[in-house]
Each structure stands twice: as structure tokens, then as C-alpha cells.
Amino acid sequence: MSDSKIAFLFDLDGTLIDSVYQHVLAWREALEQMGMALSAWRVHRRVGMSGGLISAALQRETGRPVSAQTGQRLQDLHTKCYLKHVKDIRALPGAKDLLALLTKQKVPWAIATSSSLERARHALKLLGVGKNIPVVTRDDVKRGKPDPDLFLQAARNLHVDIGVCVVVGDSVWDLLAARRAKALGVGLLSGGYGEDELVQAGAYRVYQDPADLLSHLDEIGIRVE
């Protein structure tokens, strides 16, 4: 293990990339194509979970019996619908500057996302994430959030102990996973969850977006030289 005193593990959608609502609309479109109508706000409450858990939860929300076959079909349609709008997605304010500063300060960081690599590829390109940065997607672990697997694997890929990691996420599912991994959780409001919800899920601090976090890195233990 590295002797690094701190490392950052970032969620992707809603944390570094302004893509939560594209995901919400993609899930809603997928549901509609399968004859299951559901309000967008109900879908939003599930974004951040693994695709399989979202599929099961959305089936329950619509009153349908939960079926693995239906769930897989929903996930496939969601990916198809999401990728239609991927070019409209932008990095959140301050995201690239935050990552650049951490790199300059030699603070290890990694990406840990519940998205598949197929859905995450455009976002990673927008952020300029190089091949030297560990990226853990849902394809790489047995269970997605709120299980801790993504963050635990990201820490292993950085060769650091999970106990020195700061998990930055925008959803309660990120922060529940961080708590279960025994990492420090930091919440961002840029995914649409409220501050009280993020704190209750385990956030040590809550900021508006990556730019706001960048301005307050000293509160997390980063001293910019």
C-alpha cells in the first residue's frame, strides 16, 4: 500500500459530469417503451444505484412483478436512450480544474461509477481522464452502489488503504457505499439531492459542485502549495 495521507475517489454522473437528468429521462423513456409509465421525480430518487437495482426498484414502483428478464431489457433500453443524448452532456463547473489541481499536488485520485464503461466513455473523454488514472465501472465489480465494491476496488487500484480515501458523490447511494467502505464521504448538490439527505447518508461536508469543493479543499485536508 502507498503511504499517501489522502486519496480521492469520485463518482461520475452528477459529481463530475452534469448528466443526472439525461439518465432520468433515459430511464423514463425505457420504461415507457416497455409500457411502464413513471414520473421523472420517482426515477431520479433511484439514480446512483447500480443498473440492476434501479431496474428492480423501478419495476416495483410501477407495480409490476420484479423480473430479471424485464430488468435486463430495461437496462439495455436505458443505455440505448442515454447514448442518444450523450453529446449534450457537459462537465460540471470546476470538475476539470479540481482534477488538475489534485494531479498537480500529487494527490492520488480515481473514478468509481455505477455506469458501464460504454455509458461512461464520453464523460471520461470530456474530463480528460488519462490511462494512468484508475477507472472502476459497474463492469468491474460484483455489486454496484450502495454496496461498497466500487470504492474498495478503486482504492486497491490506487494502492492505498480505503481509510485514507475521501469519496465524493452526489447521491445518497454514493454516501451509503462510502460509509460501508469505511471511507470519508463528501456530498455535492449537483446531482439533485438535498443537503440534509446527503448528511444523513454520511456526508462529512456538502458542497454545491466541484468548483465549490475546489474552493474548500482545505476543509478536507488538502493544503495547496
N, C-alpha and C positions, 0 to 999 in steps of 0.2 A: 504494500500500500504506500501511496505517496504521503509525505509529511506535510502536505498542503493544509493550511489552517482553515480554509474555507473554499467551497466549490458551489457552483450554481447549476441547478437542474431546472430547465424551463419547459413548461407546457408550450404548445404551439398555437393552436386556434384560440383566439380571444386573449391570448397572453402576449404574443409577439406579432401575430397576424390578425387583421380585422376581418375575420371570416365566420364568426359565430352565426350571424344571421343568414349567410349563404347556406350553412349547414342546416339551420332550422327550416328554411324554405325547401331545401332538397329533401329532407325527411318528410315534410308535409306533402310534397309532390309525389314522393314514392308511396306514401300511404294512400293518397287519392287514386293513384294508378291501380292500387290493389283493392279499391272500394272501401277504404277505411278513412273516414273524414276525422280530422282532429285539429283543434285550434293551435295556431302557431305558439302561443304562450305555453301551452302544455308540452309541446315538443321542446321548447327552449329549456325547460326545467330539467331535461334529461341530457342535454348536450354536455359533453365532457366525460361521460361514461364510455365504456367500450361499446363498439357497434353491436355486439351480441346482446349486451344488457339493455341497450337502448331499444333494440328491436323487440325484445321480450316485454319491456316496460310499455312501449307504445301499443303493442297488441293488447295488453291488459287495459290500458287507458281507453281503448276503443270498444272494450267489452268482448273482444274475440278471445277464444281459447289460445293459449300460447303454444305455437308450433315451431319447431326448429326449422322446418322446411319454409314456412312463411317468413320466419326471421331472416333466413339466408337470402330469400328473394327480396325482402325489404332492404337489406344491406347492399345488395347488388344494384338495386334501383337507386338507392341513395347515392352511391358512388357515381353512377351514370349522370344523375341530375346535378350533383355537385360539380363535376368536372365540366359541365356545360357553361358554368359561370365562373370558372377559376380565374380567368383573365381579368375579372373585375375586382379581384381581391388585392388589397394593399397591406404593406407592413404598418403596424401601429406606430404612432408618433414616438420617437426616441428609441425604437427597438434596435435599429442597426447601430446607433450611437452607443447604446448600452452594451451590446455585444462587443463592439470595437474597443470600448474602454476596458472591459474585463480582460480581453485579449492583451491589450497594451500593458495592463497591470499584472499580467501573468497569473490571473485568477482562472482556474480550470472551470469550464462550463460545458454542458451537454444539453441536447434536446430529448425530451421524453414525451411522446404524443400517443394518444389513443387512436389517431388516424393510421390508416395503412400508408405504406410508402408511396403507393400510387396517388393517394389524395394529398400527401404532404409534399410531394416533389416540387410543385410550383412554389409553395411557401418557402421551402429551403433555398430555392434559387433566388427568390426576392430578397431574402436576408443575407445572401452571400455566404451561406454556411459551407465551408470547405470540407474536403475529405478528411482533414485532420481533426474535425470535431465529431465526437460520438453522437450518433442519432439512433435512438431506440424507438421503434414504431410498434404498433399492435402486432405486426407480423413476427416480432422477435421474442415475444413472451407468451406464457400460457394464459395469463389473465390480464385484462385491462383494468383501468381505474373503475371503482375505488380500491381495488386491490393494489398493493404496493409494488408489484413486479416491475413495472416500467422504470420507476425511480431507483429501485435496488439494482437493476441491470445497468442503468446509466451510471450509477456510482461505481459499479465494478468496471465498466468500460473506461472510466476516468482513473481507475486505480486509486480511489480514495474511499475512506470509510463513510458510510451513509450518515454517520453522526456529525460530520463536518459540513454536510450539504444543506444549502438553502433551496427549497423547492418553491418556484414562482409559478403560480397558476391563477386562473380567473374563475374557476368553478368550485363548488363545494366538493365535487368528486376529486379534484386535484388535491385539495387540502386534507380530505379524509385519507387519501392514499399516502400523502406526506406524513400524516400523523402515524399511520400504521407502519410506515417505513422507519419511524423514529428520526425524521429529519425536521428541520425548522421550516415552517410554512409561511410564505408571504403571499398575500392576495392582491389581485388587480381588479378594478371595477370595469375594465374594458370588455368583459365578456357578458355583462348584464346582470350579474348577481349583486345583491346589496352588501354593504359593509358588514352589517350585523350577521348576515348569513355566513360570510366568509370567516368572521371572527369565531362564530360558534362552531364552525367546522375545523378550526385550529389555526387560523392565521395569526401570526405574531404581530404583523403590521399589515395595513392595507393601503395601497396607493391607487391613483386614478388609472395610470397606464405606464408603459415602460419609461416614458420621459419623466414622469413624476418619481418613479423608483430611482432613476438615474440621478435625480437631484437630491435624493435622500440616502445614498448608498452608505453614508457614514452611520446611519441608524442600524444598518445590517452588519456593520463591522468592516467595511471597505474604506480604507484611508487612501484617497487619491493623492499620489505623489506628483 
